[in-house]
Amino acid sequence: MKKLLSLCVLFALSSMMYAQKADDLIGTWLTEGGKSKIEITKKDGKYYGSIIWLRDPNNEQGKPKVDKHNSDEDLRTRPILGLNLLEGFEWDDGEYEEGTIYDPESGKTYSCEITYEDMNTINVRGYIGFSLMGRTTVWTRVK
């Protein structure tokens, strides 16, 4: 019985060591495949992320890549570098919800949620309608 109690206490303490706080998301994250780095910040209690680095920042003509797939023609000339990718996330019981993610490769915006795999790895899930109908990518923290 004493051993069982000790194991329970050890498990509880180890769980608390890895408990995330809302602001743990703030920082720089490398997207799956290493194509870009996203800087996540907090403003007015919500979390946002913008592209701060691209592995391939220029197009075939050697010019900076632009948001050419955007459905709004007026936005098709804005640079990808510096683009807001994540918007409006709220912390709720261990995950970030109510936000959106923009995909510059398709020009579409999706509902999104972010969960921790561990302190240096997050799962970013974009979806339309229901979370079950979506795609998850894994981002790692840049140190």
C-alpha positions in Angstrom: 0.0 0.0 0.0 2.9 2.4 0.8 4.5 1.7 -2.5 1.2 2.4 -4.3 0.8 5.7 -2.5 4.4 6.7 -3.3 3.8 5.9 -7.0 0.6 8.0 -7.0 2.4 10.9 -5.4 5.3 10.6 -7.9 2.9 10.5 -10.8 1.0 13.6 -9.6 4.2 15.5 -9.1 5.6 14.6 -12.5 2.3 15.6 -14.1 2.5 19.0 -12.4 6.0 19.5 -13.7 4.7 19.3 -17.3 1.5 21.2 -16.8 1.4 24.0 -19.4 0.5 27.6 -18.7 -1.3 29.7 -21.3 1.8 31.9 -22.1 4.0 28.9 -22.7 2.9 29.1 -26.3 4.7 32.5 -26.7 7.9 32.1 -28.7 9.2 30.9 -32.1 8.0 27.6 -33.6 9.4 25.7 -36.6 6.6 24.4 -38.8 6.4 20.7 -39.9 8.9 20.1 -42.7 11.0 23.2 -41.6 9.5 25.5 -44.2 8.9 28.4 -41.9 9.2 29.9 -38.4 6.2 31.3 -36.7 6.5 33.8 -33.9 3.6 33.5 -31.5 2.7 36.6 -29.4 -0.1 37.6 -27.1 -2.3 40.7 -27.5 -5.4 41.6 -25.5 -5.5 38.1 -24.0 -5.4 36.3 -27.3 -2.6 34.6 -29.2 -1.4 35.4 -32.7 1.4 34.1 -34.9 3.2 35.6 -37.9 5.8 34.2 -40.3 9.2 35.5 -39.4 11.4 33.2 -41.5 11.0 31.2 -44.7 13.4 28.5 -45.8 12.7 29.6 -49.4 11.7 33.3 -49.1 11.9 34.1 -52.9 9.9 32.9 -55.9 11.3 31.6 -59.2 12.2 35.1 -60.3 14.2 35.8 -57.2 11.6 38.2 -55.8 10.1 37.8 -52.3 7.1 35.4 -52.2 3.7 37.1 -52.1 0.2 35.9 -51.0 -0.7 35.1 -54.7 -3.5 32.5 -53.8 -5.5 34.9 -51.6 -9.2 35.1 -52.5 -9.0 38.8 -52.0 -7.2 40.2 -55.1 -6.1 43.3 -53.2 -4.1 41.0 -50.8 -2.3 39.0 -53.5 0.7 41.3 -53.6 1.4 41.3 -49.8 4.6 39.5 -48.8 4.4 36.1 -47.2 7.2 37.1 -44.8 5.6 38.9 -41.9 2.1 37.5 -42.7 -0.3 36.8 -39.8 -0.9 33.1 -40.0 -2.6 32.5 -36.6 -5.3 34.7 -35.2 -7.4 35.1 -32.1 -6.6 32.0 -30.0 -7.9 31.7 -26.5 -6.5 29.4 -23.8 -9.1 27.0 -22.4 -8.2 24.1 -20.1 -5.0 23.0 -21.7 -5.6 23.9 -25.4 -5.9 27.0 -27.6 -9.3 27.4 -29.3 -11.5 29.8 -31.2 -8.6 30.8 -33.5 -8.0 30.6 -37.2 -5.0 29.6 -39.3 -4.3 31.0 -42.8 -2.7 28.7 -45.4 -0.8 30.9 -47.9 -0.3 27.9 -50.2 -4.1 27.6 -50.8 -5.2 31.1 -49.8 -7.8 29.7 -47.4 -8.5 30.3 -43.7 -9.5 27.5 -41.4 -10.7 27.1 -37.9 -7.9 25.9 -35.7 -7.0 24.5 -32.3 -3.5 24.0 -30.8 -2.6 21.4 -28.2 0.7 20.5 -26.5 2.5 17.3 -27.2 5.1 18.4 -24.8 6.7 21.8 -23.8 8.6 21.9 -27.1 6.1 20.4 -29.5 2.6 21.5 -30.4 -0.1 20.0 -32.6 -1.7 22.6 -34.9 -5.1 21.3 -36.3 -6.8 23.2 -39.0 -10.3 22.2 -40.0 -13.6 23.2 -41.6 -16.7 22.8 -39.5 -15.8 20.0 -37.2 -12.4 19.3 -35.7 -12.7 15.7 -36.9 -12.6 16.9 -40.5 -9.1 18.4 -40.6 -5.4 18.1 -40.7 -2.8 18.2 -37.9 0.7 19.4 -38.3 3.4 19.2 -35.6 5.5 22.3 -34.8 8.6 22.4 -32.7 9.9 25.2 -30.5 13.0 27.1 -31.7 15.5 27.5 -28.9 
